[in-house]
């Protein structure tokens, strides 16, 4: 079980902002710093004529946190939902060798790092949360620098596609930018190297350009 410390960015820093919705809280006296005080949080914003709810979930969020996320997303059905979390896409089974972190099969992850038996794998988070919501469009994740970049589109319970995107360029200086184009029903995904000043076409582990520069269908009206 990992050692949890006080959040570096507690709720008190953001609570007065108009876009800040809330963070998950609990009253377990024996775990005062586990899962609470902005470790899991949500914000509301609008852009380009589209209203969003953005929910941020900790690594391997346990069931009580997922129940909180489900409540928030369901209470804002007219907002398009975005989720970020630490682990989602990556090496499917926990690698047994260092080479496995690069070459083993990739997809939604089936192993955990946090919360012991209470921690949910990425697959379980999909089943218990992500796939349930007709207004969820994207799940963003990292924590897999040797996988670096990966994308997966899967049908939710209502049939619409939820796009999951891994972006972890580690020390390469690259950042992932998303341009939402609601009138054209798409999102353009761009990866830009801030150190070299150019677009990323390939990386040592991911030579395919289409993993770094691509577009995805997106229907902000929920089609």
Kinemage of the C-alpha trace (Angstrom):
@kinemage 1
@onewidth
@group {chain A} dominant
@subgroup {mainchain}
@vectorlist {calphas} color= white
{ca unk a 1} P 0.000 0.000 0.000
{ca unk a 2} L 1.526 3.359 -0.992
{ca unk a 3} L 2.010 6.165 1.487
{ca unk a 4} L -0.390 9.036 0.861
{ca unk a 5} L 0.546 12.610 1.724
{ca unk a 6} L -1.250 15.922 1.881
{ca unk a 7} L -2.429 17.188 -1.518
{ca unk a 8} L -0.127 19.746 -3.131
{ca unk a 9} L -3.137 21.561 -4.575
{ca unk a 10} L -5.891 21.400 -1.933
{ca unk a 11} L -9.496 22.346 -2.511
{ca unk a 12} L -8.991 25.616 -0.646
{ca unk a 13} L -6.920 26.985 -3.536
{ca unk a 14} L -9.819 26.653 -5.978
{ca unk a 15} L -13.082 26.617 -4.027
{ca unk a 16} L -13.828 30.302 -4.699
{ca unk a 17} L -13.453 30.001 -8.459
{ca unk a 18} L -16.776 30.092 -10.359
{ca unk a 19} L -15.772 27.107 -12.515
{ca unk a 20} L -14.890 24.870 -9.570
{ca unk a 21} L -17.619 22.344 -8.741
{ca unk a 22} L -16.374 20.195 -5.852
{ca unk a 23} L -13.957 17.505 -4.710
{ca unk a 24} L -14.679 14.122 -3.242
{ca unk a 25} L -14.720 14.062 0.558
{ca unk a 26} L -15.206 11.412 3.218
{ca unk a 27} L -15.100 11.291 7.022
{ca unk a 28} L -12.809 8.296 7.612
{ca unk a 29} L -10.660 9.532 10.497
{ca unk a 30} L -8.052 6.816 9.980
{ca unk a 31} L -7.433 7.901 6.360
{ca unk a 32} L -7.506 11.716 6.410
{ca unk a 33} L -5.438 12.131 3.233
{ca unk a 34} L -6.712 9.198 1.165
{ca unk a 35} L -8.916 10.075 -1.839
{ca unk a 36} L -10.041 13.456 -0.483
{ca unk a 37} L -9.240 17.203 -0.543
{ca unk a 38} L -8.978 17.647 -4.316
{ca unk a 39} L -7.354 14.305 -5.060
{ca unk a 40} L -10.604 13.763 -6.979
{ca unk a 41} L -12.273 16.918 -8.267
{ca unk a 42} L -14.672 18.320 -10.860
{ca unk a 43} L -15.016 21.582 -12.760
{ca unk a 44} L -17.619 23.151 -15.040
{ca unk a 45} L -16.816 25.271 -18.074
{ca unk a 46} L -18.262 26.302 -21.414
{ca unk a 47} L -16.478 26.955 -24.703
{ca unk a 48} L -17.515 27.258 -28.325
{ca unk a 49} L -21.181 27.026 -27.405
{ca unk a 50} L -20.694 23.687 -25.602
{ca unk a 51} L -21.093 23.117 -21.869
{ca unk a 52} L -18.679 20.678 -20.204
{ca unk a 53} L -18.134 18.892 -16.915
{ca unk a 54} L -14.542 17.753 -16.313
{ca unk a 55} L -13.994 15.079 -13.657
{ca unk a 56} L -10.497 14.172 -12.427
{ca unk a 57} L -10.039 10.768 -10.810
{ca unk a 58} L -7.090 9.408 -8.866
{ca unk a 59} L -5.108 6.332 -9.848
{ca unk a 60} L -7.218 3.153 -9.432
{ca unk a 61} L -10.092 5.092 -7.886
{ca unk a 62} L -12.040 2.872 -5.438
{ca unk a 63} L -15.791 2.283 -5.571
{ca unk a 64} L -16.794 5.185 -3.342
{ca unk a 65} L -14.942 7.625 -5.591
{ca unk a 66} L -16.529 6.153 -8.709
{ca unk a 67} L -19.970 6.462 -7.108
{ca unk a 68} L -19.232 10.156 -6.531
{ca unk a 69} L -18.133 10.594 -10.157
{ca unk a 70} L -21.243 8.806 -11.428
{ca unk a 71} L -23.462 11.080 -9.351
{ca unk a 72} L -21.820 14.227 -10.678
{ca unk a 73} L -21.934 13.202 -14.330
{ca unk a 74} L -25.550 12.049 -14.059
{ca unk a 75} L -26.542 15.321 -12.390
{ca unk a 76} L -25.263 17.260 -15.442
{ca unk a 77} L -26.787 15.320 -18.352
{ca unk a 78} L -26.766 18.301 -20.727
{ca unk a 79} L -23.031 18.838 -20.319
{ca unk a 80} L -20.481 16.885 -22.311
{ca unk a 81} L -18.302 14.987 -19.847
{ca unk a 82} L -14.522 14.625 -19.833
{ca unk a 83} L -12.532 12.453 -17.420
{ca unk a 84} L -8.848 12.430 -16.578
{ca unk a 85} L -7.182 9.735 -14.519
{ca unk a 86} L -3.698 8.410 -13.828
{ca unk a 87} L -3.986 4.903 -15.310
{ca unk a 88} L -6.288 3.876 -18.148
{ca unk a 89} L -4.508 2.802 -21.336
{ca unk a 90} L -1.147 1.076 -21.311
{ca unk a 91} L 0.229 -2.437 -20.919
{ca unk a 92} L -2.810 -4.664 -20.369
{ca unk a 93} L -1.251 -7.222 -17.995
{ca unk a 94} L 1.353 -6.211 -15.427
{ca unk a 95} L 4.696 -6.813 -17.148
{ca unk a 96} L 7.028 -9.429 -15.723
{ca unk a 97} L 10.112 -8.002 -17.433
{ca unk a 98} L 11.403 -4.521 -18.248
{ca unk a 99} L 11.040 -5.338 -21.937
{ca unk a 100} L 7.375 -6.069 -21.278
{ca unk a 101} L 6.715 -2.410 -20.429
{ca unk a 102} L 7.489 -1.680 -24.081
{ca unk a 103} L 6.374 -4.708 -26.078
{ca unk a 104} L 3.605 -6.492 -24.153
{ca unk a 105} L 0.010 -6.183 -25.502
{ca unk a 106} L -1.503 -2.727 -25.048
{ca unk a 107} L -5.028 -1.588 -24.278
{ca unk a 108} L -7.124 -0.837 -21.201
{ca unk a 109} L -5.125 -1.889 -18.177
{ca unk a 110} L -6.024 -4.840 -15.943
{ca unk a 111} L -3.666 -4.198 -13.018
{ca unk a 112} L -3.395 -1.648 -10.231
{ca unk a 113} L -0.821 0.305 -8.267
{ca unk a 114} L -2.916 1.926 -5.524
{ca unk a 115} L -5.528 1.160 -2.869
{ca unk a 116} L -4.809 -2.558 -2.525
{ca unk a 117} L -7.895 -4.721 -2.974
{ca unk a 118} L -10.103 -1.614 -3.004
{ca unk a 119} L -8.381 -0.193 -6.075
{ca unk a 120} L -10.146 -0.562 -9.420
{ca unk a 121} L -8.293 -1.469 -12.569
{ca unk a 122} L -8.876 0.646 -15.662
{ca unk a 123} L -11.140 -2.091 -17.009
{ca unk a 124} L -13.193 -1.993 -13.805
{ca unk a 125} L -13.359 1.814 -13.957
{ca unk a 126} L -14.712 1.496 -17.492
{ca unk a 127} L -17.337 -1.021 -16.370
{ca unk a 128} L -18.345 0.815 -13.180
{ca unk a 129} L -18.227 4.371 -14.501
{ca unk a 130} L -17.133 5.325 -18.001
{ca unk a 131} L -19.404 3.133 -20.094
{ca unk a 132} L -22.499 4.134 -18.121
{ca unk a 133} L -22.745 7.739 -19.286
{ca unk a 134} L -24.264 8.848 -22.615
{ca unk a 135} L -22.632 12.281 -22.239
{ca unk a 136} L -19.055 11.071 -21.643
{ca unk a 137} L -16.806 11.732 -24.641
{ca unk a 138} L -13.150 11.443 -23.554
{ca unk a 139} L -10.976 9.728 -20.957
{ca unk a 140} L -7.433 11.101 -20.665
{ca unk a 141} L -4.568 9.278 -18.960
{ca unk a 142} L -0.784 9.045 -18.576
{ca unk a 143} L 1.670 7.040 -16.419
{ca unk a 144} L 2.981 4.903 -19.288
{ca unk a 145} L 6.003 6.680 -20.735
{ca unk a 146} L 7.275 3.582 -22.533
{ca unk a 147} L 3.909 3.192 -24.235
{ca unk a 148} L 3.988 6.984 -24.754
{ca unk a 149} L 0.839 7.444 -26.855
{ca unk a 150} L -2.180 5.248 -27.445
{ca unk a 151} L -5.815 5.713 -28.389
{ca unk a 152} L -8.860 3.494 -28.022
{ca unk a 153} L -12.481 4.205 -28.966
{ca unk a 154} L -15.088 1.953 -27.353
{ca unk a 155} L -18.876 1.930 -27.345
{ca unk a 156} L -20.632 2.951 -24.132
{ca unk a 157} L -23.853 1.291 -22.997
{ca unk a 158} L -25.939 3.588 -25.216
{ca unk a 159} L -23.777 2.834 -28.257
{ca unk a 160} L -21.890 6.121 -28.636
{ca unk a 161} L -18.097 6.083 -28.766
{ca unk a 162} L -15.966 7.124 -25.807
{ca unk a 163} L -12.454 8.073 -26.886
{ca unk a 164} L -9.648 7.138 -24.481
{ca unk a 165} L -6.295 8.842 -25.044
{ca unk a 166} L -2.954 8.093 -23.398
{ca unk a 167} L -0.309 10.802 -23.567
{ca unk a 168} L 2.953 10.416 -21.633
{ca unk a 169} L 5.954 11.909 -23.414
{ca unk a 170} L 7.980 11.970 -20.193
{ca unk a 171} L 11.161 13.998 -20.733
{ca unk a 172} L 10.716 14.531 -24.468
{ca unk a 173} L 9.229 18.006 -24.000
{ca unk a 174} L 6.089 17.175 -25.953
{ca unk a 175} L 2.592 18.263 -24.968
{ca unk a 176} L -0.779 17.082 -26.231
{ca unk a 177} L -3.190 19.730 -27.523
{ca unk a 178} L -6.836 19.150 -28.430
{ca unk a 179} L -8.811 21.511 -30.639
{ca unk a 180} L -12.553 20.941 -30.327
{ca unk a 181} L -14.492 21.785 -33.519
{ca unk a 182} L -18.179 21.423 -32.581
{ca unk a 183} L -19.508 22.713 -35.917
{ca unk a 184} L -17.484 20.054 -37.739
{ca unk a 185} L -18.179 17.218 -35.282
{ca unk a 186} L -14.550 16.466 -34.650
{ca unk a 187} L -11.591 16.987 -32.337
{ca unk a 188} L -8.128 17.542 -33.780
{ca unk a 189} L -5.377 16.068 -31.601
{ca unk a 190} L -1.957 17.659 -31.970
{ca unk a 191} L 1.311 16.751 -30.239
{ca unk a 192} L 3.863 19.552 -30.122
{ca unk a 193} L 7.456 19.453 -28.908
{ca unk a 194} L 7.993 22.607 -26.844
{ca unk a 195} L 11.766 22.094 -26.692
{ca unk a 196} L 12.371 21.587 -30.407
{ca unk a 197} L 9.555 23.843 -31.586
{ca unk a 198} L 8.001 21.352 -33.982
{ca unk a 199} L 5.226 18.801 -34.251
{ca unk a 200} L 5.904 15.256 -33.076
{ca unk a 201} L 5.887 12.828 -35.991
{ca unk a 202} L 7.447 9.847 -34.178
{ca unk a 203} L 9.044 8.827 -30.869
{ca unk a 204} L 11.476 6.015 -29.988
{ca unk a 205} L 8.673 3.725 -28.790
{ca unk a 206} L 5.915 4.928 -31.141
{ca unk a 207} L 7.126 5.534 -34.691
{ca unk a 208} L 3.621 5.803 -36.178
{ca unk a 209} L 2.658 9.408 -36.937
{ca unk a 210} L -1.069 8.639 -36.577
{ca unk a 211} L -0.588 8.045 -32.838
{ca unk a 212} L 0.663 11.619 -32.370
{ca unk a 213} L -1.302 13.665 -34.932
{ca unk a 214} L -4.902 12.653 -35.647
{ca unk a 215} L -8.589 13.621 -35.599
{ca unk a 216} L -11.551 11.965 -33.892
{ca unk a 217} L -15.275 12.189 -34.501
{ca unk a 218} L -17.076 14.098 -31.775
{ca unk a 219} L -20.758 14.917 -31.530
{ca unk a 220} L -21.398 17.628 -28.915
{ca unk a 221} L -25.151 17.293 -29.444
{ca unk a 222} L -24.895 13.696 -28.258
{ca unk a 223} L -25.520 11.881 -31.567
